[in-house]
Amino acid sequence: MSEHTELSTEAGLNQTTLVLKQVTADVITVEYNLLPDTNPGSYSNYIAIWQNYDNIPYNQAPTDPPKPIEGSSQRGTVSFPVSLTQNNYIIGYSVGPELATPSQKYGNVCSTVYVPRIPTAKALTESGGHLESEPSDYFFTGLTVGAVSGDVVTVKYSIPPNCQPKTNNAYLGVFKGAAGYNLALERAVAIKNNDESAWVAITGKFLAGKRYTIAYFMSGYSDTTPVLTRMAATVPFTA
């Protein structure tokens, strides 16, 4: 018998987050915080870094090979060697493996942090070797619930710039109660455009007073057996 794993969305995160812990001229260290009960090692999660401006080049090889996330912990840190006096960098967290063509190869990257080049190492020395990024330098895939009735719920998704949800077979899934990696979906709705942010109407029979959870999956849509391990964000609603 398989064990059902539910996400405690009330007590834990509802987004996959990636934040800076330390920035020096030579090293960037980031901390990831994942959805409750996810198993990043088993689900082929990784972190990658690109020399680029403030967006992920989703089909371009990273500056260094992606770093796999090992084990089952939902929190950890990863460091990358950099030349911050010469280059801009963007780091991305992926909730699943690299994707095959025609999908974007790194289409499971759902959260990013951008670190711009600094003029000289002196700026770091004067700040004690630690710089904090501005809030706008972070991006986490997220969901917002709009209208709710017994027949339809509308939800807005937001994903990183350049990510193409239709190309990557991204989808929205609806769970009765909490979301879970081994729980049956009430509904699975494919994202039918490549917009980075859009409203989607999900139709169904939603029982009054009952709690549901919508999850955004970066890839893996199927009419019969959608992949549940590539969950990037969740949001609850009550019908």
ZADO-1210 file (C-alpha; in nm, 4 decimals, padded with zeros to 6 digits):
<atoms>
<atom x="00.0000" y="00.0000" z="00.0000" code="MET" pos="1"/>
<atom x="00.1372" y="00.3379" z="-00.0947" code="SER" pos="2"/>
<atom x="00.1511" y="00.6057" z="00.1733" code="GLU" pos="3"/>
<atom x="-00.0425" y="00.9239" z="00.0985" code="HIS" pos="4"/>
<atom x="00.1665" y="01.2360" z="00.1426" code="THR" pos="5"/>
<atom x="-00.0333" y="01.5529" z="00.1985" code="GLU" pos="6"/>
<atom x="00.0997" y="01.9063" z="00.1901" code="LEU" pos="7"/>
<atom x="00.0281" y="02.1076" z="00.5015" code="SER" pos="8"/>
<atom x="-00.0315" y="02.4321" z="00.3135" code="THR" pos="9"/>
<atom x="-00.1639" y="02.6138" z="00.6183" code="GLU" pos="10"/>
<atom x="00.1483" y="02.5458" z="00.8254" code="ALA" pos="11"/>
<atom x="00.4111" y="02.5544" z="00.5503" code="GLY" pos="12"/>
<atom x="00.5125" y="02.7289" z="00.2340" code="LEU" pos="13"/>
<atom x="00.2839" y="02.7532" z="-00.0663" code="ASN" pos="14"/>
<atom x="00.5687" y="02.8521" z="-00.3008" code="GLN" pos="15"/>
<atom x="00.9089" y="02.7162" z="-00.3923" code="THR" pos="16"/>
<atom x="01.1499" y="02.9897" z="-00.2812" code="THR" pos="17"/>
<atom x="01.5125" y="03.0713" z="-00.3521" code="LEU" pos="18"/>
<atom x="01.6897" y="03.3490" z="-00.1620" code="VAL" pos="19"/>
<atom x="02.0422" y="03.4839" z="-00.1282" code="LEU" pos="20"/>
<atom x="02.2383" y="03.3889" z="00.1832" code="LYS" pos="21"/>
<atom x="02.5752" y="03.5394" z="00.0892" code="GLN" pos="22"/>
<atom x="02.7231" y="03.7248" z="-00.2058" code="VAL" pos="23"/>
<atom x="03.0944" y="03.7881" z="-00.2486" code="THR" pos="24"/>
<atom x="03.3027" y="03.8713" z="-00.5531" code="ALA" pos="25"/>
<atom x="03.3853" y="03.5016" z="-00.5912" code="ASP" pos="26"/>
<atom x="03.0958" y="03.3009" z="-00.4431" code="VAL" pos="27"/>
<atom x="02.7157" y="03.3218" z="-00.4346" code="ILE" pos="28"/>
<atom x="02.5303" y="03.1099" z="-00.1786" code="THR" pos="29"/>
<atom x="02.1542" y="03.0610" z="-00.2022" code="VAL" pos="30"/>
<atom x="01.9015" y="02.8923" z="00.0244" code="GLU" pos="31"/>
<atom x="01.6058" y="02.6976" z="-00.1143" code="TYR" pos="32"/>
<atom x="01.2807" y="02.6325" z="00.0722" code="ASN" pos="33"/>
<atom x="01.0421" y="02.3832" z="-00.0829" code="LEU" pos="34"/>
<atom x="00.6799" y="02.2787" z="-00.0534" code="LEU" pos="35"/>
<atom x="00.6139" y="02.0574" z="00.2487" code="PRO" pos="36"/>
<atom x="00.6737" y="01.6842" z="00.2026" code="ASP" pos="37"/>
<atom x="00.8379" y="01.7122" z="-00.1364" code="THR" pos="38"/>
<atom x="01.1350" y="01.4829" z="-00.1957" code="ASN" pos="39"/>
<atom x="01.3813" y="01.6808" z="-00.4086" code="PRO" pos="40"/>
<atom x="01.6355" y="01.4009" z="-00.4455" code="GLY" pos="41"/>
<atom x="01.3788" y="01.1496" z="-00.5679" code="SER" pos="42"/>
<atom x="01.2074" y="01.4070" z="-00.7906" code="TYR" pos="43"/>
<atom x="01.5264" y="01.5111" z="-00.9784" code="SER" pos="44"/>
<atom x="01.5346" y="01.8671" z="-00.8465" code="ASN" pos="45"/>
<atom x="01.8393" y="02.0836" z="-00.9199" code="TYR" pos="46"/>
<atom x="01.9764" y="02.4365" z="-00.9004" code="ILE" pos="47"/>
<atom x="02.1564" y="02.6002" z="-01.1925" code="ALA" pos="48"/>
<atom x="02.3348" y="02.9294" z="-01.2604" code="ILE" pos="49"/>
<atom x="02.3620" y="03.1307" z="-01.5806" code="TRP" pos="50"/>
<atom x="02.5691" y="03.4326" z="-01.6786" code="GLN" pos="51"/>
<atom x="02.2768" y="03.6423" z="-01.7919" code="ASN" pos="52"/>
<atom x="02.0545" y="03.9358" z="-01.7139" code="TYR" pos="53"/>
<atom x="01.7377" y="03.9049" z="-01.5048" code="ASP" pos="54"/>
<atom x="01.5765" y="03.6113" z="-01.6855" code="ASN" pos="55"/>
<atom x="01.6472" y="03.2433" z="-01.7408" code="ILE" pos="56"/>
<atom x="01.7540" y="03.1368" z="-02.0931" code="PRO" pos="57"/>
<atom x="01.5427" y="02.8218" z="-02.0762" code="TYR" pos="58"/>
<atom x="01.7114" y="02.6380" z="-02.3634" code="ASN" pos="59"/>
<atom x="02.0676" y="02.7524" z="-02.3002" code="GLN" pos="60"/>
<atom x="02.3184" y="02.5451" z="-02.1043" code="ALA" pos="61"/>
<atom x="02.3998" y="02.6888" z="-01.7598" code="PRO" pos="62"/>
<atom x="02.7405" y="02.8404" z="-01.6901" code="THR" pos="63"/>
<atom x="02.8241" y="02.5390" z="-01.4729" code="ASP" pos="64"/>
<atom x="02.6598" y="02.1961" z="-01.4750" code="PRO" pos="65"/>
<atom x="02.3329" y="02.1984" z="-01.2746" code="PRO" pos="66"/>
<atom x="02.3743" y="02.0908" z="-00.9123" code="LYS" pos="67"/>
<atom x="02.1369" y="01.8061" z="-00.8180" code="PRO" pos="68"/>
<atom x="01.9538" y="01.8363" z="-00.4871" code="ILE" pos="69"/>
<atom x="02.0244" y="01.5240" z="-00.2858" code="GLU" pos="70"/>
<atom x="01.8158" y="01.3748" z="-00.0077" code="GLY" pos="71"/>
<atom x="01.4648" y="01.4566" z="00.1076" code="SER" pos="72"/>
<atom x="01.5101" y="01.7816" z="00.3013" code="SER" pos="73"/>
<atom x="01.2892" y="02.0730" z="00.1997" code="GLN" pos="74"/>
<atom x="01.5544" y="02.3270" z="00.2967" code="ARG" pos="75"/>
<atom x="01.9199" y="02.3637" z="00.2097" code="GLY" pos="76"/>
<atom x="02.1966" y="02.5821" z="00.0694" code="THR" pos="77"/>
<atom x="02.4020" y="02.5672" z="-00.2499" code="VAL" pos="78"/>
<atom x="02.7079" y="02.7725" z="-00.3488" code="SER" pos="79"/>
<atom x="02.8436" y="02.8668" z="-00.6912" code="PHE" pos="80"/>
<atom x="03.1835" y="03.0100" z="-00.7903" code="PRO" pos="81"/>
<atom x="03.1392" y="03.3412" z="-00.9737" code="VAL" pos="82"/>
<atom x="03.3245" y="03.6430" z="-01.1109" code="SER" pos="83"/>
<atom x="03.0821" y="03.9063" z="-00.9901" code="LEU" pos="84"/>
<atom x="03.3041" y="04.1994" z="-01.0835" code="THR" pos="85"/>
<atom x="03.2747" y="04.0905" z="-01.4477" code="GLN" pos="86"/>
<atom x="02.9370" y="03.9177" z="-01.4955" code="ASN" pos="87"/>
<atom x="02.5669" y="03.9266" z="-01.4050" code="ASN" pos="88"/>
<atom x="02.4192" y="03.5994" z="-01.2817" code="TYR" pos="89"/>
<atom x="02.0768" y="03.4455" z="-01.2463" code="ILE" pos="90"/>
<atom x="02.0162" y="03.1304" z="-01.0434" code="ILE" pos="91"/>
<atom x="01.7141" y="02.9043" z="-01.0843" code="GLY" pos="92"/>
<atom x="01.5548" y="02.6232" z="-00.8839" code="TYR" pos="93"/>
<atom x="01.3998" y="02.3364" z="-01.0807" code="SER" pos="94"/>
<atom x="01.1260" y="02.1131" z="-00.9370" code="VAL" pos="95"/>
<atom x="01.1914" y="01.8387" z="-01.1907" code="GLY" pos="96"/>
<atom x="01.4386" y="01.6978" z="-01.4404" code="PRO" pos="97"/>
<atom x="01.5601" y="01.8492" z="-01.7659" code="GLU" pos="98"/>
<atom x="01.2920" y="01.8202" z="-02.0333" code="LEU" pos="99"/>
<atom x="01.3154" y="01.6689" z="-02.3801" code="ALA" pos="100"/>
<atom x="01.2474" y="01.8572" z="-02.7043" code="THR" pos="101"/>
<atom x="01.0104" y="02.0200" z="-02.7964" code="PRO" pos="102"/>
<atom x="00.9774" y="02.1377" z="-02.4354" code="SER" pos="103"/>
<atom x="01.2218" y="02.3934" z="-02.2995" code="GLN" pos="104"/>
<atom x="01.5156" y="02.1971" z="-02.1616" code="LYS" pos="105"/>
<atom x="01.5145" y="02.3811" z="-01.8280" code="TYR" pos="106"/>
<atom x="01.1378" y="02.4361" z="-01.8248" code="GLY" pos="107"/>
<atom x="01.0965" y="02.3046" z="-01.4695" code="ASN" pos="108"/>
<atom x="01.2828" y="02.6055" z="-01.3255" code="VAL" pos="109"/>
<atom x="01.0162" y="02.7822" z="-01.1197" code="CYS" pos="110"/>
<atom x="01.2033" y="03.0204" z="-00.8889" code="SER" pos="111"/>
<atom x="01.4896" y="03.2565" z="-00.9609" code="THR" pos="112"/>
<atom x="01.7209" y="03.5110" z="-00.8037" code="VAL" pos="113"/>
<atom x="01.9180" y="03.7665" z="-01.0055" code="TYR" pos="114"/>
<atom x="02.2546" y="03.9024" z="-00.8890" code="VAL" pos="115"/>
<atom x="02.3854" y="04.1965" z="-01.0957" code="PRO" pos="116"/>
<atom x="02.7530" y="04.2603" z="-01.1560" code="ARG" pos="117"/>
<atom x="02.9243" y="04.4889" z="-00.9063" code="ILE" pos="118"/>
<atom x="03.1649" y="04.7608" z="-01.0253" code="PRO" pos="119"/>
<atom x="03.4565" y="04.6605" z="-00.8033" code="THR" pos="120"/>
<atom x="03.5412" y="04.4295" z="-00.5146" code="ALA" pos="121"/>
<atom x="03.5677" y="04.7442" z="-00.2994" code="LYS" pos="122"/>
<atom x="03.1876" y="04.7602" z="-00.2752" code="ALA" pos="123"/>
<atom x="03.1861" y="04.4155" z="-00.1207" code="LEU" pos="124"/>
<atom x="03.4725" y="04.4971" z="00.1168" code="THR" pos="125"/>
<atom x="03.2912" y="04.8035" z="00.2444" code="GLU" pos="126"/>
<atom x="02.9766" y="04.5997" z="00.3086" code="SER" pos="127"/>
<atom x="03.1600" y="04.3291" z="00.5001" code="GLY" pos="128"/>
<atom x="03.1531" y="04.0856" z="00.2094" code="GLY" pos="129"/>
<atom x="02.7765" y="04.0451" z="00.2160" code="HIS" pos="130"/>
<atom x="02.5240" y="04.2050" z="-00.0149" code="LEU" pos="131"/>
<atom x="02.1485" y="04.1654" z="-00.0095" code="GLU" pos="132"/>
<atom x="01.9557" y="04.1618" z="-00.3362" code="SER" pos="133"/>
<atom x="01.6634" y="04.3955" z="-00.3852" code="GLU" pos="134"/>
<atom x="01.3200" y="04.2266" z="-00.3498" code="PRO" pos="135"/>
<atom x="01.2558" y="04.2675" z="-00.7233" code="SER" pos="136"/>
<atom x="01.5541" y="04.0421" z="-00.7925" code="ASP" pos="137"/>
<atom x="01.3577" y="03.7397" z="-00.6668" code="TYR" pos="138"/>
<atom x="01.0853" y="03.5560" z="-00.8539" code="PHE" pos="139"/>
<atom x="00.8741" y="03.2663" z="-00.7223" code="PHE" pos="140"/>
<atom x="00.6010" y="03.0940" z="-00.9223" code="THR" pos="141"/>
<atom x="00.2704" y="03.1799" z="-00.7561" code="GLY" pos="142"/>
<atom x="-00.1082" y="03.1440" z="-00.7683" code="LEU" pos="143"/>
<atom x="-00.3953" y="03.3814" z="-00.6854" code="THR" pos="144"/>
<atom x="-00.7596" y="03.2735" z="-00.6549" code="VAL" pos="145"/>
<atom x="-01.0240" y="03.5002" z="-00.8073" code="GLY" pos="146"/>
<atom x="-01.3934" y="03.4110" z="-00.8370" code="ALA" pos="147"/>
<atom x="-01.5271" y="03.0951" z="-00.6685" code="VAL" pos="148"/>
<atom x="-01.8645" y="02.9240" z="-00.7159" code="SER" pos="149"/>
<atom x="-01.9999" y="02.5728" z="-00.7135" code="GLY" pos="150"/>
<atom x="-01.9258" y="02.5359" z="-01.0851" code="ASP" pos="151"/>
<atom x="-01.6094" y="02.7321" z="-01.1490" code="VAL" pos="152"/>
<atom x="-01.3020" y="02.8796" z="-00.9850" code="VAL" pos="153"/>
<atom x="-01.0702" y="03.1275" z="-01.1525" code="THR" pos="154"/>
<atom x="-00.7005" y="03.1353" z="-01.0699" code="VAL" pos="155"/>
<atom x="-00.4115" y="03.3493" z="-01.1871" code="LYS" pos="156"/>
<atom x="-00.0698" y="03.1918" z="-01.2306" code="TYR" pos="157"/>
<atom x="00.2631" y="03.3759" z="-01.2550" code="SER" pos="158"/>
<atom x="00.5810" y="03.2036" z="-01.3727" code="ILE" pos="159"/>
<atom x="00.9325" y="03.3317" z="-01.4543" code="PRO" pos="160"/>
<atom x="00.9924" y="03.5399" z="-01.7683" code="PRO" pos="161"/>
<atom x="01.0704" y="03.3341" z="-02.0822" code="ASN" pos="162"/>
<atom x="00.9103" y="03.0193" z="-01.9392" code="CYS" pos="163"/>
<atom x="00.6594" y="02.8695" z="-02.1851" code="GLN" pos="164"/>
<atom x="00.3904" y="02.6702" z="-02.0026" code="PRO" pos="165"/>
<atom x="00.2115" y="02.5300" z="-02.3069" code="LYS" pos="166"/>
<atom x="00.5394" y="02.4187" z="-02.4642" code="THR" pos="167"/>
<atom x="00.6385" y="02.2492" z="-02.1379" code="ASN" pos="168"/>
<atom x="00.3010" y="02.0785" z="-02.0764" code="ASN" pos="169"/>
<atom x="00.2421" y="02.2760" z="-01.7590" code="ALA" pos="170"/>
<atom x="-00.0940" y="02.2414" z="-01.5872" code="TYR" pos="171"/>
<atom x="-00.3133" y="02.3313" z="-01.2909" code="LEU" pos="172"/>
<atom x="-00.4363" y="02.0552" z="-01.0644" code="GLY" pos="173"/>
<atom x="-00.7222" y="02.0667" z="-00.8130" code="VAL" pos="174"/>
<atom x="-00.7154" y="01.8522" z="-00.4984" code="PHE" pos="175"/>
<atom x="-01.0008" y="01.7991" z="-00.2547" code="LYS" pos="176"/>
<atom x="-00.8603" y="01.9161" z="00.0769" code="GLY" pos="177"/>
<atom x="-00.4824" y="01.9518" z="00.0880" code="ALA" pos="178"/>
<atom x="-00.2522" y="01.8915" z="-00.2070" code="ALA" pos="179"/>
<atom x="-00.0460" y="01.5751" z="-00.2102" code="GLY" pos="180"/>
<atom x="00.2161" y="01.4046" z="-00.4209" code="TYR" pos="181"/>
<atom x="00.0303" y="01.0722" z="-00.4141" code="ASN" pos="182"/>
<atom x="-00.3287" y="01.1925" z="-00.4007" code="LEU" pos="183"/>
<atom x="-00.5790" y="01.1773" z="-00.6825" code="ALA" pos="184"/>
<atom x="-00.6594" y="01.5028" z="-00.8586" code="LEU" pos="185"/>
<atom x="-01.0181" y="01.6228" z="-00.8840" code="GLU" pos="186"/>
<atom x="-00.9294" y="01.8119" z="-01.2021" code="ARG" pos="187"/>
<atom x="-00.6215" y="01.8638" z="-01.4221" code="ALA" pos="188"/>
<atom x="-00.6298" y="02.1586" z="-01.6623" code="VAL" pos="189"/>
<atom x="-00.3546" y="02.2099" z="-01.9191" code="ALA" pos="190"/>
<atom x="-00.2166" y="02.5599" z="-01.9698" code="ILE" pos="191"/>
<atom x="-00.3084" y="02.6334" z="-02.3308" code="LYS" pos="192"/>
<atom x="-00.0875" y="02.9360" z="-02.3967" code="ASN" pos="193"/>
<atom x="00.2702" y="03.0467" z="-02.3397" code="ASN" pos="194"/>
<atom x="00.1819" y="03.3526" z="-02.1326" code="ASP" pos="195"/>
<atom x="00.3981" y="03.4099" z="-01.8252" code="GLU" pos="196"/>
<atom x="00.0912" y="03.5212" z="-01.6294" code="SER" pos="197"/>
<atom x="-00.2764" y="03.4634" z="-01.7031" code="ALA" pos="198"/>
<atom x="-00.6155" y="03.3855" z="-01.5512" code="TRP" pos="199"/>
<atom x="-00.7554" y="03.0368" z="-01.5998" code="VAL" pos="200"/>
<atom x="-01.1123" y="02.9212" z="-01.5359" code="ALA" pos="201"/>
<atom x="-01.1409" y="02.5714" z="-01.3886" code="ILE" pos="202"/>
<atom x="-01.4863" y="02.4184" z="-01.4170" code="THR" pos="203"/>
<atom x="-01.6185" y="02.1367" z="-01.2002" code="GLY" pos="204"/>
<atom x="-01.8496" y="02.0519" z="-00.9156" code="LYS" pos="205"/>
<atom x="-01.7176" y="02.2199" z="-00.6035" code="PHE" pos="206"/>
<atom x="-01.9161" y="02.1418" z="-00.2884" code="LEU" pos="207"/>
<atom x="-02.0229" y="02.4404" z="-00.0807" code="ALA" pos="208"/>
<atom x="-01.8180" y="02.4824" z="00.2335" code="GLY" pos="209"/>
<atom x="-01.5575" y="02.2274" z="00.1271" code="LYS" pos="210"/>
<atom x="-01.1884" y="02.3142" z="00.1086" code="ARG" pos="211"/>
<atom x="-00.9821" y="02.2544" z="-00.2055" code="TYR" pos="212"/>
<atom x="-00.6253" y="02.3261" z="-00.3120" code="THR" pos="213"/>
<atom x="-00.5028" y="02.4316" z="-00.6562" code="ILE" pos="214"/>
<atom x="-00.1444" y="02.3434" z="-00.7508" code="ALA" pos="215"/>
<atom x="00.0707" y="02.4666" z="-01.0383" code="TYR" pos="216"/>
<atom x="00.2841" y="02.1993" z="-01.2087" code="PHE" pos="217"/>
<atom x="00.5717" y="02.3156" z="-01.4294" code="MET" pos="218"/>
<atom x="00.5367" y="02.0174" z="-01.6653" code="SER" pos="219"/>
<atom x="00.3946" y="01.6674" z="-01.6899" code="GLY" pos="220"/>
<atom x="00.0361" y="01.7192" z="-01.8075" code="TYR" pos="221"/>
<atom x="-00.1456" y="01.4091" z="-01.9311" code="SER" pos="222"/>
<atom x="-00.5127" y="01.3331" z="-01.9918" code="ASP" pos="223"/>
<atom x="-00.4733" y="01.0077" z="-01.7992" code="THR" pos="224"/>
<atom x="-00.1694" y="01.0116" z="-01.5680" code="THR" pos="225"/>
<atom x="-00.0343" y="01.3627" z="-01.5032" code="PRO" pos="226"/>
<atom x="00.3003" y="01.3831" z="-01.3227" code="VAL" pos="227"/>
<atom x="00.2462" y="01.5072" z="-00.9660" code="LEU" pos="228"/>
<atom x="00.6079" y="01.5567" z="-00.8580" code="THR" pos="229"/>
<atom x="00.6729" y="01.8849" z="-01.0420" code="ARG" pos="230"/>
<atom x="00.4563" y="02.0998" z="-00.8163" code="MET" pos="231"/>
<atom x="00.5846" y="02.4574" z="-00.7820" code="ALA" pos="232"/>
<atom x="00.3102" y="02.6426" z="-00.5906" code="ALA" pos="233"/>
<atom x="-00.0261" y="02.5887" z="-00.4246" code="THR" pos="234"/>
<atom x="-00.3215" y="02.7965" z="-00.3096" code="VAL" pos="235"/>
<atom x="-00.6274" y="02.6837" z="-00.1085" code="PRO" pos="236"/>
<atom x="-00.9880" y="02.7925" z="-00.1565" code="PHE" pos="237"/>
<atom x="-01.3249" y="02.7135" z="-00.0044" code="THR" pos="238"/>
<atom x="-01.6240" y="02.6664" z="-00.2340" code="ALA" pos="239"/>
</atoms>
